[in-house]
Amino acid sequence: MLRKLSVICFLFFMISCENERNAELTPVEKKMVDSLYNKNIDSLMKNTQHNCDSIHDEYYKSAIDSLKKRRLTEIQELFK
């Protein structure tokens, strides 16, 4: 039963990928996509920068702590 289902799924996926269509946009659609992109790119960039700024400190502190821990372990190994 499982083997038949696997074969059917495999065939389905092979057939579905066989006929790839080229997604051509009309000039009106291209203009609409371009205007939506231009309208939203500024807010997207601001949000992305804010997210990067907020996690940068956390990652930086974590990296520093990790390096300190590793070096402390190495120093302790020297004194054993």
Phi and psi restraints in degrees (range 20) as a CNS / XPLOR table:
assign (resid 1 and name C) (resid 2 and name N)
       (resid 2 and name CA) (resid 2 and name C) 1.0 -65.1 20.0 2
assign (resid 2 and name N) (resid 2 and name CA)
       (resid 2 and name C) (resid 3 and name N) 1.0 -37.4 20.0 2
assign (resid 2 and name C) (resid 3 and name N)
       (resid 3 and name CA) (resid 3 and name C) 1.0 -65.2 20.0 2
assign (resid 3 and name N) (resid 3 and name CA)
       (resid 3 and name C) (resid 4 and name N) 1.0 -42.7 20.0 2
assign (resid 3 and name C) (resid 4 and name N)
       (resid 4 and name CA) (resid 4 and name C) 1.0 -62.4 20.0 2
assign (resid 4 and name N) (resid 4 and name CA)
       (resid 4 and name C) (resid 5 and name N) 1.0 -42.4 20.0 2
assign (resid 4 and name C) (resid 5 and name N)
       (resid 5 and name CA) (resid 5 and name C) 1.0 -63.6 20.0 2
assign (resid 5 and name N) (resid 5 and name CA)
       (resid 5 and name C) (resid 6 and name N) 1.0 -40.2 20.0 2
assign (resid 5 and name C) (resid 6 and name N)
       (resid 6 and name CA) (resid 6 and name C) 1.0 -63.7 20.0 2
assign (resid 6 and name N) (resid 6 and name CA)
       (resid 6 and name C) (resid 7 and name N) 1.0 -42.7 20.0 2
assign (resid 6 and name C) (resid 7 and name N)
       (resid 7 and name CA) (resid 7 and name C) 1.0 -64.7 20.0 2
assign (resid 7 and name N) (resid 7 and name CA)
       (resid 7 and name C) (resid 8 and name N) 1.0 -42.9 20.0 2
assign (resid 7 and name C) (resid 8 and name N)
       (resid 8 and name CA) (resid 8 and name C) 1.0 -63.4 20.0 2
assign (resid 8 and name N) (resid 8 and name CA)
       (resid 8 and name C) (resid 9 and name N) 1.0 -44.5 20.0 2
assign (resid 8 and name C) (resid 9 and name N)
       (resid 9 and name CA) (resid 9 and name C) 1.0 -62.6 20.0 2
assign (resid 9 and name N) (resid 9 and name CA)
       (resid 9 and name C) (resid 10 and name N) 1.0 -43.2 20.0 2
assign (resid 9 and name C) (resid 10 and name N)
       (resid 10 and name CA) (resid 10 and name C) 1.0 -60.4 20.0 2
assign (resid 10 and name N) (resid 10 and name CA)
       (resid 10 and name C) (resid 11 and name N) 1.0 -47.0 20.0 2
assign (resid 10 and name C) (resid 11 and name N)
       (resid 11 and name CA) (resid 11 and name C) 1.0 -63.5 20.0 2
assign (resid 11 and name N) (resid 11 and name CA)
       (resid 11 and name C) (resid 12 and name N) 1.0 -40.4 20.0 2
assign (resid 11 and name C) (resid 12 and name N)
       (resid 12 and name CA) (resid 12 and name C) 1.0 -60.4 20.0 2
assign (resid 12 and name N) (resid 12 and name CA)
       (resid 12 and name C) (resid 13 and name N) 1.0 -46.4 20.0 2
assign (resid 12 and name C) (resid 13 and name N)
       (resid 13 and name CA) (resid 13 and name C) 1.0 -67.6 20.0 2
assign (resid 13 and name N) (resid 13 and name CA)
       (resid 13 and name C) (resid 14 and name N) 1.0 -35.9 20.0 2
assign (resid 13 and name C) (resid 14 and name N)
       (resid 14 and name CA) (resid 14 and name C) 1.0 -66.7 20.0 2
assign (resid 14 and name N) (resid 14 and name CA)
       (resid 14 and name C) (resid 15 and name N) 1.0 -40.6 20.0 2
assign (resid 14 and name C) (resid 15 and name N)
       (resid 15 and name CA) (resid 15 and name C) 1.0 -70.4 20.0 2
assign (resid 15 and name N) (resid 15 and name CA)
       (resid 15 and name C) (resid 16 and name N) 1.0 -39.0 20.0 2
assign (resid 15 and name C) (resid 16 and name N)
       (resid 16 and name CA) (resid 16 and name C) 1.0 -67.9 20.0 2
assign (resid 16 and name N) (resid 16 and name CA)
       (resid 16 and name C) (resid 17 and name N) 1.0 -26.3 20.0 2
assign (resid 16 and name C) (resid 17 and name N)
       (resid 17 and name CA) (resid 17 and name C) 1.0 -90.8 20.0 2
assign (resid 17 and name N) (resid 17 and name CA)
       (resid 17 and name C) (resid 18 and name N) 1.0 -4.8 20.0 2
assign (resid 17 and name C) (resid 18 and name N)
       (resid 18 and name CA) (resid 18 and name C) 1.0 -69.8 20.0 2
assign (resid 18 and name N) (resid 18 and name CA)
       (resid 18 and name C) (resid 19 and name N) 1.0 -44.9 20.0 2
assign (resid 18 and name C) (resid 19 and name N)
       (resid 19 and name CA) (resid 19 and name C) 1.0 -103.2 20.0 2
assign (resid 19 and name N) (resid 19 and name CA)
       (resid 19 and name C) (resid 20 and name N) 1.0 84.9 20.0 2
assign (resid 19 and name C) (resid 20 and name N)
       (resid 20 and name CA) (resid 20 and name C) 1.0 -80.7 20.0 2
assign (resid 20 and name N) (resid 20 and name CA)
       (resid 20 and name C) (resid 21 and name N) 1.0 135.9 20.0 2
assign (resid 20 and name C) (resid 21 and name N)
       (resid 21 and name CA) (resid 21 and name C) 1.0 -103.2 20.0 2
assign (resid 21 and name N) (resid 21 and name CA)
       (resid 21 and name C) (resid 22 and name N) 1.0 146.5 20.0 2
assign (resid 21 and name C) (resid 22 and name N)
       (resid 22 and name CA) (resid 22 and name C) 1.0 -85.8 20.0 2
assign (resid 22 and name N) (resid 22 and name CA)
       (resid 22 and name C) (resid 23 and name N) 1.0 123.1 20.0 2
assign (resid 22 and name C) (resid 23 and name N)
       (resid 23 and name CA) (resid 23 and name C) 1.0 -87.3 20.0 2
assign (resid 23 and name N) (resid 23 and name CA)
       (resid 23 and name C) (resid 24 and name N) 1.0 93.1 20.0 2
assign (resid 23 and name C) (resid 24 and name N)
       (resid 24 and name CA) (resid 24 and name C) 1.0 -93.7 20.0 2
assign (resid 24 and name N) (resid 24 and name CA)
       (resid 24 and name C) (resid 25 and name N) 1.0 130.2 20.0 2
assign (resid 24 and name C) (resid 25 and name N)
       (resid 25 and name CA) (resid 25 and name C) 1.0 -95.5 20.0 2
assign (resid 25 and name N) (resid 25 and name CA)
       (resid 25 and name C) (resid 26 and name N) 1.0 145.0 20.0 2
assign (resid 25 and name C) (resid 26 and name N)
       (resid 26 and name CA) (resid 26 and name C) 1.0 -75.6 20.0 2
assign (resid 26 and name N) (resid 26 and name CA)
       (resid 26 and name C) (resid 27 and name N) 1.0 162.0 20.0 2
assign (resid 26 and name C) (resid 27 and name N)
       (resid 27 and name CA) (resid 27 and name C) 1.0 -57.3 20.0 2
assign (resid 27 and name N) (resid 27 and name CA)
       (resid 27 and name C) (resid 28 and name N) 1.0 -34.8 20.0 2
assign (resid 27 and name C) (resid 28 and name N)
       (resid 28 and name CA) (resid 28 and name C) 1.0 -66.6 20.0 2
assign (resid 28 and name N) (resid 28 and name CA)
       (resid 28 and name C) (resid 29 and name N) 1.0 -43.0 20.0 2
assign (resid 28 and name C) (resid 29 and name N)
       (resid 29 and name CA) (resid 29 and name C) 1.0 -65.6 20.0 2
assign (resid 29 and name N) (resid 29 and name CA)
       (resid 29 and name C) (resid 30 and name N) 1.0 -39.6 20.0 2
assign (resid 29 and name C) (resid 30 and name N)
       (resid 30 and name CA) (resid 30 and name C) 1.0 -61.9 20.0 2
assign (resid 30 and name N) (resid 30 and name CA)
       (resid 30 and name C) (resid 31 and name N) 1.0 -42.2 20.0 2
assign (resid 30 and name C) (resid 31 and name N)
       (resid 31 and name CA) (resid 31 and name C) 1.0 -65.2 20.0 2
assign (resid 31 and name N) (resid 31 and name CA)
       (resid 31 and name C) (resid 32 and name N) 1.0 -39.6 20.0 2
assign (resid 31 and name C) (resid 32 and name N)
       (resid 32 and name CA) (resid 32 and name C) 1.0 -66.1 20.0 2
assign (resid 32 and name N) (resid 32 and name CA)
       (resid 32 and name C) (resid 33 and name N) 1.0 -44.0 20.0 2
assign (resid 32 and name C) (resid 33 and name N)
       (resid 33 and name CA) (resid 33 and name C) 1.0 -63.0 20.0 2
assign (resid 33 and name N) (resid 33 and name CA)
       (resid 33 and name C) (resid 34 and name N) 1.0 -42.4 20.0 2
assign (resid 33 and name C) (resid 34 and name N)
       (resid 34 and name CA) (resid 34 and name C) 1.0 -63.6 20.0 2
assign (resid 34 and name N) (resid 34 and name CA)
       (resid 34 and name C) (resid 35 and name N) 1.0 -42.4 20.0 2
assign (resid 34 and name C) (resid 35 and name N)
       (resid 35 and name CA) (resid 35 and name C) 1.0 -69.2 20.0 2
assign (resid 35 and name N) (resid 35 and name CA)
       (resid 35 and name C) (resid 36 and name N) 1.0 -38.1 20.0 2
assign (resid 35 and name C) (resid 36 and name N)
       (resid 36 and name CA) (resid 36 and name C) 1.0 -64.6 20.0 2
assign (resid 36 and name N) (resid 36 and name CA)
       (resid 36 and name C) (resid 37 and name N) 1.0 -40.5 20.0 2
assign (resid 36 and name C) (resid 37 and name N)
       (resid 37 and name CA) (resid 37 and name C) 1.0 -62.2 20.0 2
assign (resid 37 and name N) (resid 37 and name CA)
       (resid 37 and name C) (resid 38 and name N) 1.0 -50.6 20.0 2
assign (resid 37 and name C) (resid 38 and name N)
       (resid 38 and name CA) (resid 38 and name C) 1.0 -63.6 20.0 2
assign (resid 38 and name N) (resid 38 and name CA)
       (resid 38 and name C) (resid 39 and name N) 1.0 -34.0 20.0 2
assign (resid 38 and name C) (resid 39 and name N)
       (resid 39 and name CA) (resid 39 and name C) 1.0 -69.4 20.0 2
assign (resid 39 and name N) (resid 39 and name CA)
       (resid 39 and name C) (resid 40 and name N) 1.0 -35.3 20.0 2
assign (resid 39 and name C) (resid 40 and name N)
       (resid 40 and name CA) (resid 40 and name C) 1.0 -104.1 20.0 2
assign (resid 40 and name N) (resid 40 and name CA)
       (resid 40 and name C) (resid 41 and name N) 1.0 -7.9 20.0 2
assign (resid 40 and name C) (resid 41 and name N)
       (resid 41 and name CA) (resid 41 and name C) 1.0 -66.0 20.0 2
assign (resid 41 and name N) (resid 41 and name CA)
       (resid 41 and name C) (resid 42 and name N) 1.0 -37.0 20.0 2
assign (resid 41 and name C) (resid 42 and name N)
       (resid 42 and name CA) (resid 42 and name C) 1.0 -63.5 20.0 2
assign (resid 42 and name N) (resid 42 and name CA)
       (resid 42 and name C) (resid 43 and name N) 1.0 -46.6 20.0 2
assign (resid 42 and name C) (resid 43 and name N)
       (resid 43 and name CA) (resid 43 and name C) 1.0 -67.8 20.0 2
assign (resid 43 and name N) (resid 43 and name CA)
       (resid 43 and name C) (resid 44 and name N) 1.0 -34.5 20.0 2
assign (resid 43 and name C) (resid 44 and name N)
       (resid 44 and name CA) (resid 44 and name C) 1.0 -64.3 20.0 2
assign (resid 44 and name N) (resid 44 and name CA)
       (resid 44 and name C) (resid 45 and name N) 1.0 -44.4 20.0 2
assign (resid 44 and name C) (resid 45 and name N)
       (resid 45 and name CA) (resid 45 and name C) 1.0 -64.8 20.0 2
assign (resid 45 and name N) (resid 45 and name CA)
       (resid 45 and name C) (resid 46 and name N) 1.0 -39.7 20.0 2
assign (resid 45 and name C) (resid 46 and name N)
       (resid 46 and name CA) (resid 46 and name C) 1.0 -63.8 20.0 2
assign (resid 46 and name N) (resid 46 and name CA)
       (resid 46 and name C) (resid 47 and name N) 1.0 -45.1 20.0 2
assign (resid 46 and name C) (resid 47 and name N)
       (resid 47 and name CA) (resid 47 and name C) 1.0 -63.2 20.0 2
assign (resid 47 and name N) (resid 47 and name CA)
       (resid 47 and name C) (resid 48 and name N) 1.0 -41.4 20.0 2
assign (resid 47 and name C) (resid 48 and name N)
       (resid 48 and name CA) (resid 48 and name C) 1.0 -64.1 20.0 2
assign (resid 48 and name N) (resid 48 and name CA)
       (resid 48 and name C) (resid 49 and name N) 1.0 -44.2 20.0 2
assign (resid 48 and name C) (resid 49 and name N)
       (resid 49 and name CA) (resid 49 and name C) 1.0 -64.7 20.0 2
assign (resid 49 and name N) (resid 49 and name CA)
       (resid 49 and name C) (resid 50 and name N) 1.0 -40.3 20.0 2
assign (resid 49 and name C) (resid 50 and name N)
       (resid 50 and name CA) (resid 50 and name C) 1.0 -61.8 20.0 2
assign (resid 50 and name N) (resid 50 and name CA)
       (resid 50 and name C) (resid 51 and name N) 1.0 -44.1 20.0 2
assign (resid 50 and name C) (resid 51 and name N)
       (resid 51 and name CA) (resid 51 and name C) 1.0 -62.5 20.0 2
assign (resid 51 and name N) (resid 51 and name CA)
       (resid 51 and name C) (resid 52 and name N) 1.0 -42.4 20.0 2
assign (resid 51 and name C) (resid 52 and name N)
       (resid 52 and name CA) (resid 52 and name C) 1.0 -64.1 20.0 2
assign (resid 52 and name N) (resid 52 and name CA)
       (resid 52 and name C) (resid 53 and name N) 1.0 -42.9 20.0 2
assign (resid 52 and name C) (resid 53 and name N)
       (resid 53 and name CA) (resid 53 and name C) 1.0 -63.0 20.0 2
assign (resid 53 and name N) (resid 53 and name CA)
       (resid 53 and name C) (resid 54 and name N) 1.0 -39.6 20.0 2
assign (resid 53 and name C) (resid 54 and name N)
       (resid 54 and name CA) (resid 54 and name C) 1.0 -70.9 20.0 2
assign (resid 54 and name N) (resid 54 and name CA)
       (resid 54 and name C) (resid 55 and name N) 1.0 -33.1 20.0 2
assign (resid 54 and name C) (resid 55 and name N)
       (resid 55 and name CA) (resid 55 and name C) 1.0 -93.0 20.0 2
assign (resid 55 and name N) (resid 55 and name CA)
       (resid 55 and name C) (resid 56 and name N) 1.0 -14.7 20.0 2
assign (resid 55 and name C) (resid 56 and name N)
       (resid 56 and name CA) (resid 56 and name C) 1.0 -58.9 20.0 2
assign (resid 56 and name N) (resid 56 and name CA)
       (resid 56 and name C) (resid 57 and name N) 1.0 -48.8 20.0 2
assign (resid 56 and name C) (resid 57 and name N)
       (resid 57 and name CA) (resid 57 and name C) 1.0 -60.3 20.0 2
assign (resid 57 and name N) (resid 57 and name CA)
       (resid 57 and name C) (resid 58 and name N) 1.0 -42.1 20.0 2
assign (resid 57 and name C) (resid 58 and name N)
       (resid 58 and name CA) (resid 58 and name C) 1.0 -63.0 20.0 2
assign (resid 58 and name N) (resid 58 and name CA)
       (resid 58 and name C) (resid 59 and name N) 1.0 -47.3 20.0 2
assign (resid 58 and name C) (resid 59 and name N)
       (resid 59 and name CA) (resid 59 and name C) 1.0 -65.5 20.0 2
assign (resid 59 and name N) (resid 59 and name CA)
       (resid 59 and name C) (resid 60 and name N) 1.0 -38.5 20.0 2
assign (resid 59 and name C) (resid 60 and name N)
       (resid 60 and name CA) (resid 60 and name C) 1.0 -63.7 20.0 2
assign (resid 60 and name N) (resid 60 and name CA)
       (resid 60 and name C) (resid 61 and name N) 1.0 -47.8 20.0 2
assign (resid 60 and name C) (resid 61 and name N)
       (resid 61 and name CA) (resid 61 and name C) 1.0 -62.3 20.0 2
assign (resid 61 and name N) (resid 61 and name CA)
       (resid 61 and name C) (resid 62 and name N) 1.0 -40.2 20.0 2
assign (resid 61 and name C) (resid 62 and name N)
       (resid 62 and name CA) (resid 62 and name C) 1.0 -63.7 20.0 2
assign (resid 62 and name N) (resid 62 and name CA)
       (resid 62 and name C) (resid 63 and name N) 1.0 -41.4 20.0 2
assign (resid 62 and name C) (resid 63 and name N)
       (resid 63 and name CA) (resid 63 and name C) 1.0 -65.9 20.0 2
assign (resid 63 and name N) (resid 63 and name CA)
       (resid 63 and name C) (resid 64 and name N) 1.0 -42.8 20.0 2
assign (resid 63 and name C) (resid 64 and name N)
       (resid 64 and name CA) (resid 64 and name C) 1.0 -62.4 20.0 2
assign (resid 64 and name N) (resid 64 and name CA)
       (resid 64 and name C) (resid 65 and name N) 1.0 -45.3 20.0 2
assign (resid 64 and name C) (resid 65 and name N)
       (resid 65 and name CA) (resid 65 and name C) 1.0 -61.1 20.0 2
assign (resid 65 and name N) (resid 65 and name CA)
       (resid 65 and name C) (resid 66 and name N) 1.0 -40.7 20.0 2
assign (resid 65 and name C) (resid 66 and name N)
       (resid 66 and name CA) (resid 66 and name C) 1.0 -64.5 20.0 2
assign (resid 66 and name N) (resid 66 and name CA)
       (resid 66 and name C) (resid 67 and name N) 1.0 -43.4 20.0 2
assign (resid 66 and name C) (resid 67 and name N)
       (resid 67 and name CA) (resid 67 and name C) 1.0 -65.2 20.0 2
assign (resid 67 and name N) (resid 67 and name CA)
       (resid 67 and name C) (resid 68 and name N) 1.0 -41.5 20.0 2
assign (resid 67 and name C) (resid 68 and name N)
       (resid 68 and name CA) (resid 68 and name C) 1.0 -61.5 20.0 2
assign (resid 68 and name N) (resid 68 and name CA)
       (resid 68 and name C) (resid 69 and name N) 1.0 -44.0 20.0 2
assign (resid 68 and name C) (resid 69 and name N)
       (resid 69 and name CA) (resid 69 and name C) 1.0 -62.6 20.0 2
assign (resid 69 and name N) (resid 69 and name CA)
       (resid 69 and name C) (resid 70 and name N) 1.0 -43.8 20.0 2
assign (resid 69 and name C) (resid 70 and name N)
       (resid 70 and name CA) (resid 70 and name C) 1.0 -63.5 20.0 2
assign (resid 70 and name N) (resid 70 and name CA)
       (resid 70 and name C) (resid 71 and name N) 1.0 -45.5 20.0 2
assign (resid 70 and name C) (resid 71 and name N)
       (resid 71 and name CA) (resid 71 and name C) 1.0 -65.4 20.0 2
assign (resid 71 and name N) (resid 71 and name CA)
       (resid 71 and name C) (resid 72 and name N) 1.0 -39.0 20.0 2
assign (resid 71 and name C) (resid 72 and name N)
       (resid 72 and name CA) (resid 72 and name C) 1.0 -62.9 20.0 2
assign (resid 72 and name N) (resid 72 and name CA)
       (resid 72 and name C) (resid 73 and name N) 1.0 -40.8 20.0 2
assign (resid 72 and name C) (resid 73 and name N)
       (resid 73 and name CA) (resid 73 and name C) 1.0 -63.3 20.0 2
assign (resid 73 and name N) (resid 73 and name CA)
       (resid 73 and name C) (resid 74 and name N) 1.0 -41.6 20.0 2
assign (resid 73 and name C) (resid 74 and name N)
       (resid 74 and name CA) (resid 74 and name C) 1.0 -64.0 20.0 2
assign (resid 74 and name N) (resid 74 and name CA)
       (resid 74 and name C) (resid 75 and name N) 1.0 -40.4 20.0 2
assign (resid 74 and name C) (resid 75 and name N)
       (resid 75 and name CA) (resid 75 and name C) 1.0 -64.9 20.0 2
assign (resid 75 and name N) (resid 75 and name CA)
       (resid 75 and name C) (resid 76 and name N) 1.0 -43.1 20.0 2
assign (resid 75 and name C) (resid 76 and name N)
       (resid 76 and name CA) (resid 76 and name C) 1.0 -63.7 20.0 2
assign (resid 76 and name N) (resid 76 and name CA)
       (resid 76 and name C) (resid 77 and name N) 1.0 -35.4 20.0 2
assign (resid 76 and name C) (resid 77 and name N)
       (resid 77 and name CA) (resid 77 and name C) 1.0 -65.6 20.0 2
assign (resid 77 and name N) (resid 77 and name CA)
       (resid 77 and name C) (resid 78 and name N) 1.0 -33.7 20.0 2
assign (resid 77 and name C) (resid 78 and name N)
       (resid 78 and name CA) (resid 78 and name C) 1.0 -65.6 20.0 2
assign (resid 78 and name N) (resid 78 and name CA)
       (resid 78 and name C) (resid 79 and name N) 1.0 -32.2 20.0 2
assign (resid 78 and name C) (resid 79 and name N)
       (resid 79 and name CA) (resid 79 and name C) 1.0 -89.9 20.0 2
assign (resid 79 and name N) (resid 79 and name CA)
       (resid 79 and name C) (resid 80 and name N) 1.0 0.2 20.0 2
